[in-house]
Amino acid sequence: MPAPLPLTPVLLGPTAVGKTAVAAALAMRLPLVIISADARQIYRRLDIGTAKPDAALRARVPHLGLDLVDPGERYSAGQFGRDATGWIAAAPAGRTPLVVGGSGFYVRALTDGLFHEPPLEPPRRERLRAWTDRLPGPALAQWASRLDPRYAGGGRQRAARALEVALLTGRSLSWWQREARAAGAIRPWYVVLTVPRDVLRRRIAQRTDQMLAAGLADEVRAELARGTAPDAPGLDGVGYRQVVAVLSGTAPASGLAEAIAVATRRYAKRQETWLRNQLRRQPSAVSGPPDTVWTLDATESPDALADAIADRWRSASGV
């Protein structure tokens, strides 16, 4: 019989709910390796707008999944699933891997598995990428929707991926995800942080103001000066896209904070929808086997939440 999958805590919640603060507090109570499952924190030099953990926390607690590629490069959920599987397997003895998510497709790639990708001929793939890189965003999304009726949006990188798979394999990405799914790499113990909508709205506004005060616009300006394209994968995320629009003169600087906050609220809503759909299949009782979904009120302090999570984890895992 195959060995059982490792029980692994997965800390989830919408953006700005407080996952980083809770993970930092939890690392004071348990020896951890933190694995970021955030599709924006993979980019080097993009620190402010992606809300990466600060240098002090990263010096104190090992972090993986950060600063993997340059902003002009692509990195898929499937690649994350493969990389994170290796990181978890290589975690030092005595340290618990804690997955901190963010990006639904990244979490799903690790917990549920994605699909066995068919071989894609490198020359054809490069020619196709050269073409998709020249397409405007709306046209790219339109092509993705035509080729995959189940395409649900999500930015240039996801649209380009849908085109690539459909045109090079003759089957849509959603077909491969449905028919050629691989097994997950872990047995997740989901801890979901949630707050009332008005609280999350205030936290998003506060974090937006902090990012702008910390120099988000300068961060984007410096990346563009390095030669990174304005529509590069790393600059296509919430916050960066709005700053690029201001710097290019297509949006007013006076409305930047509100534009970022609105886009962030929409993104948080999509995350919450994904969480509901993803976890609907999981047991939801607070008590029971260790692989249940546990929802916590994140209006509590990070220390109080970390105390509760650490106690529950010790009981569930036998640590």
C-alpha positions as CSV (number, residue, x, y, z in Angstrom):
1,M,0.0,0.0,0.0
2,P,1.3,3.5,-0.7
3,A,2.3,5.6,2.3
4,P,-0.4,8.0,3.6
5,L,-0.1,11.6,2.4
6,P,1.4,13.9,5.1
7,L,-1.1,15.9,7.1
8,T,-0.2,19.5,6.4
9,P,-1.8,22.7,7.8
10,V,-3.1,25.1,5.1
11,L,-3.9,28.6,6.3
12,L,-6.5,30.3,4.0
13,G,-8.5,33.4,3.8
14,P,-9.1,36.4,1.5
15,T,-6.4,39.1,0.9
16,A,-5.9,41.5,3.8
17,V,-7.6,39.2,6.3
18,G,-4.4,38.8,8.3
19,K,-2.8,35.5,7.2
20,T,0.8,36.8,7.4
21,A,0.3,38.1,11.0
22,V,-1.2,34.9,12.1
23,A,1.5,32.8,10.5
24,A,4.1,35.0,12.2
25,A,2.5,34.5,15.6
26,L,2.1,30.8,14.9
27,A,5.8,30.5,14.2
28,M,6.5,31.7,17.7
29,R,4.7,28.7,19.0
30,L,5.6,26.0,16.5
31,P,8.7,25.3,14.5
32,L,7.5,26.0,10.9
33,V,8.6,26.2,7.3
34,I,6.2,28.7,5.7
35,I,5.2,27.9,2.1
36,S,3.7,30.9,0.3
37,A,0.9,29.8,-2.1
38,D,0.5,33.3,-3.5
39,A,0.8,33.8,-7.3
40,R,2.1,37.4,-6.8
41,Q,4.7,36.8,-4.2
42,I,6.7,34.6,-6.6
43,Y,8.0,37.7,-8.4
44,R,11.4,39.1,-7.5
45,R,11.6,42.8,-6.6
46,L,7.8,43.2,-6.3
47,D,7.6,43.3,-2.5
48,I,5.3,46.2,-1.5
49,G,2.3,45.5,-3.7
50,T,2.4,41.7,-3.0
51,A,2.6,42.2,0.8
52,K,5.5,39.9,1.2
53,P,6.6,39.0,4.7
54,D,9.2,41.5,5.9
55,A,12.9,40.8,6.2
56,A,12.8,40.3,10.0
57,L,10.1,37.5,9.7
58,R,11.9,35.9,6.8
59,A,15.2,35.9,8.8
60,R,13.4,34.3,11.8
61,V,11.3,31.7,9.9
62,P,12.2,29.8,6.7
63,H,10.0,30.9,3.8
64,L,9.6,29.2,0.4
65,G,7.6,30.2,-2.6
66,L,8.9,33.8,-2.6
67,D,11.1,35.5,-5.3
68,L,11.1,32.6,-7.7
69,V,11.0,34.4,-11.1
70,D,11.4,37.8,-12.6
71,P,8.3,39.9,-13.3
72,G,8.5,39.2,-17.0
73,E,8.5,35.5,-16.6
74,R,5.6,33.0,-16.3
75,Y,5.1,30.5,-13.5
76,S,2.1,28.2,-13.5
77,A,0.1,26.6,-10.7
78,G,1.2,23.2,-12.0
79,Q,4.9,24.3,-11.5
80,F,4.0,25.5,-8.0
81,G,2.4,22.2,-7.2
82,R,5.5,20.3,-8.2
83,D,7.9,22.7,-6.4
84,A,5.8,22.8,-3.2
85,T,5.6,19.0,-3.1
86,G,9.4,18.9,-3.2
87,W,9.7,21.7,-0.5
88,I,7.4,19.8,1.8
89,A,9.2,16.5,1.3
90,A,12.5,18.2,2.0
91,A,11.4,20.1,5.1
92,P,13.9,19.8,8.0
93,A,13.1,17.2,10.6
94,G,11.1,18.8,13.4
95,R,9.7,21.7,11.3
96,T,6.1,21.6,10.1
97,P,5.4,23.0,6.6
98,L,2.6,25.6,6.8
99,V,1.0,26.5,3.5
100,V,-0.3,30.0,3.5
101,G,-2.7,30.8,0.7
102,G,-3.7,33.3,-1.3
103,S,-4.1,31.9,-4.8
104,G,-6.8,29.3,-5.2
105,F,-5.2,27.5,-8.2
106,Y,-1.9,27.2,-6.3
107,V,-3.5,25.7,-3.2
108,R,-5.6,23.3,-5.4
109,A,-2.5,22.2,-7.3
110,L,-1.0,21.1,-4.1
111,T,-4.0,19.7,-2.3
112,D,-6.0,18.2,-5.1
113,G,-3.5,17.9,-7.9
114,L,-3.9,19.4,-11.3
115,F,-3.4,17.3,-14.4
116,H,-0.9,15.2,-16.2
117,E,0.2,17.7,-18.9
118,P,0.7,16.2,-22.3
119,P,4.1,17.0,-24.1
120,L,4.1,20.4,-25.7
121,E,6.6,20.9,-28.5
122,P,9.0,23.7,-27.4
123,P,9.3,25.4,-30.8
124,R,5.6,25.6,-31.3
125,R,5.2,26.7,-27.7
126,E,7.7,29.6,-28.2
127,R,6.0,30.7,-31.4
128,L,2.6,30.7,-29.7
129,R,3.9,32.7,-26.8
130,A,5.4,35.3,-29.1
131,W,2.0,35.7,-30.6
132,T,0.0,35.8,-27.3
133,D,2.5,38.3,-25.9
134,R,1.5,40.8,-28.6
135,L,-2.2,40.4,-28.1
136,P,-4.0,43.1,-26.0
137,G,-5.5,41.7,-22.8
138,P,-9.2,41.8,-23.9
139,A,-8.4,40.0,-27.1
140,L,-6.4,37.4,-25.2
141,A,-9.3,36.8,-22.9
142,Q,-11.7,36.6,-25.8
143,W,-9.6,33.9,-27.5
144,A,-9.4,32.0,-24.2
145,S,-13.2,32.1,-23.8
146,R,-13.7,30.8,-27.4
147,L,-11.3,28.0,-27.0
148,D,-12.4,27.0,-23.5
149,P,-16.1,27.7,-22.7
150,R,-15.3,27.1,-19.0
151,Y,-12.5,29.7,-18.9
152,A,-13.3,31.9,-15.9
153,G,-10.9,34.8,-16.3
154,G,-8.0,35.7,-14.2
155,G,-5.5,37.9,-16.1
156,R,-3.1,37.6,-19.0
157,Q,-1.1,34.7,-17.7
158,R,-4.2,32.5,-17.2
159,A,-5.7,33.4,-20.5
160,A,-2.4,32.7,-22.3
161,R,-2.2,29.4,-20.6
162,A,-5.7,28.5,-21.8
163,L,-4.7,29.3,-25.3
164,E,-1.5,27.4,-25.1
165,V,-3.1,24.2,-23.9
166,A,-6.0,24.3,-26.3
167,L,-4.1,25.1,-29.4
168,L,-1.2,22.8,-28.8
169,T,-3.1,19.7,-27.5
170,G,-6.5,20.1,-29.3
171,R,-8.3,19.9,-25.9
172,S,-9.3,22.7,-23.6
173,L,-7.5,23.4,-20.3
174,S,-10.7,22.6,-18.4
175,W,-10.9,19.2,-20.2
176,W,-7.4,18.3,-19.1
177,Q,-8.1,19.4,-15.6
178,R,-11.2,17.3,-15.5
179,E,-10.0,14.2,-17.3
180,A,-6.3,13.9,-16.5
181,R,-6.2,15.0,-12.9
182,A,-3.2,13.9,-10.8
183,A,-3.4,13.1,-7.2
184,G,-2.7,15.7,-4.5
185,A,0.5,15.8,-2.6
186,I,-0.7,16.4,0.9
187,R,-3.7,15.7,3.2
188,P,-4.7,19.3,4.0
189,W,-5.8,20.5,7.4
190,Y,-7.6,23.7,6.4
191,V,-7.7,26.7,8.7
192,V,-9.8,29.4,7.2
193,L,-9.6,33.0,8.5
194,T,-12.7,35.1,8.0
195,V,-14.0,38.5,9.0
196,P,-17.2,40.4,8.4
197,R,-17.3,42.2,5.0
198,D,-17.1,45.7,6.6
199,V,-14.0,44.8,8.6
200,L,-12.3,43.4,5.5
201,R,-13.2,46.5,3.6
202,R,-11.5,48.6,6.2
203,R,-8.4,46.4,6.3
204,I,-8.1,46.6,2.5
205,A,-8.3,50.4,2.6
206,Q,-5.7,50.6,5.3
207,R,-3.3,48.2,3.6
208,T,-3.7,50.1,0.3
209,D,-2.8,53.4,2.0
210,Q,0.2,51.6,3.7
211,M,1.4,50.2,0.3
212,L,1.2,53.6,-1.4
213,A,3.0,55.3,1.6
214,A,5.7,52.6,1.5
215,G,6.5,53.5,-2.2
216,L,4.4,51.2,-4.4
217,A,4.5,53.7,-7.3
218,D,8.3,53.9,-7.0
219,E,8.5,50.1,-7.0
220,V,6.6,49.9,-10.3
221,R,8.6,52.8,-11.8
222,A,11.9,51.1,-11.0
223,E,10.7,47.8,-12.5
224,L,9.6,49.6,-15.7
225,A,13.0,51.3,-15.8
226,R,14.6,47.9,-15.8
227,G,12.9,47.2,-19.1
228,T,10.0,45.1,-17.8
229,A,6.9,45.4,-20.1
230,P,3.9,47.3,-18.6
231,D,1.8,44.2,-19.3
232,A,4.3,41.7,-18.0
233,P,2.8,38.9,-15.8
234,G,4.2,40.4,-12.6
235,L,2.7,43.8,-13.3
236,D,-0.7,42.4,-14.2
237,G,-1.8,41.9,-10.6
238,V,-4.1,44.0,-8.4
239,G,-2.3,47.2,-7.4
240,Y,0.4,47.0,-10.0
241,R,-2.0,47.2,-12.9
242,Q,-3.6,50.4,-11.4
243,V,-0.2,52.0,-10.8
244,V,0.9,51.2,-14.4
245,A,-2.2,52.9,-15.7
246,V,-1.4,56.1,-13.7
247,L,2.3,56.1,-14.8
248,S,1.2,55.6,-18.4
249,G,-1.2,58.5,-18.2
250,T,-4.3,56.5,-18.8
251,A,-5.7,56.9,-15.3
252,P,-5.7,59.9,-12.9
253,A,-3.3,59.8,-9.9
254,S,-6.0,61.3,-7.7
255,G,-8.0,58.1,-7.9
256,L,-5.2,55.6,-7.4
257,A,-5.9,54.6,-3.9
258,E,-9.6,54.0,-4.5
259,A,-9.0,52.1,-7.8
260,I,-6.6,49.7,-5.9
261,A,-9.0,49.3,-3.0
262,V,-12.0,48.5,-5.4
263,A,-9.9,46.0,-7.4
264,T,-8.7,44.4,-4.2
265,R,-12.2,44.1,-2.8
266,R,-13.3,42.4,-6.0
267,Y,-10.3,40.0,-5.8
268,A,-11.1,39.2,-2.2
269,K,-14.7,38.4,-3.2
270,R,-13.4,36.0,-5.9
271,Q,-11.2,34.4,-3.3
272,E,-14.1,33.9,-0.9
273,T,-16.2,32.3,-3.7
274,W,-13.3,29.9,-4.5
275,L,-13.0,29.0,-0.8
276,R,-16.7,28.2,-0.5
277,N,-16.6,26.0,-3.6
278,Q,-13.3,24.4,-2.8
279,L,-14.1,23.5,0.8
280,R,-17.8,22.6,0.2
281,R,-16.6,19.0,-0.4
282,Q,-14.7,18.9,2.9
283,P,-16.0,18.1,6.4
284,S,-16.9,21.3,8.1
285,A,-17.3,20.4,11.8
286,V,-15.1,22.2,14.2
287,S,-14.4,18.9,16.1
288,G,-13.7,15.6,14.5
289,P,-10.9,14.1,12.4
290,P,-7.8,16.3,11.8
291,D,-8.6,16.8,8.2
292,T,-11.7,18.9,8.8
293,V,-12.1,22.5,7.8
294,W,-11.8,24.9,10.7
295,T,-13.1,28.4,10.3
296,L,-11.8,31.1,12.7
297,D,-13.0,34.6,13.4
298,A,-10.0,36.7,12.4
299,T,-11.2,39.8,14.3
300,E,-9.4,38.1,17.2
301,S,-5.8,39.1,17.7
302,P,-3.1,37.1,15.8
303,D,-1.7,35.9,19.1
304,A,-5.1,34.5,20.2
305,L,-5.6,32.9,16.9
306,A,-2.1,31.4,16.9
307,D,-2.7,30.0,20.4
308,A,-5.9,28.2,19.3
309,I,-4.3,26.9,16.0
310,A,-1.2,25.6,17.8
311,D,-3.2,23.8,20.4
312,R,-5.5,22.2,17.9
313,W,-2.5,21.2,15.6
314,R,-0.7,19.6,18.5
315,S,-3.8,17.5,19.3
316,A,-4.5,16.7,15.6
317,S,-0.9,15.8,14.7
318,G,0.4,14.3,17.9
319,V,3.3,16.9,17.9
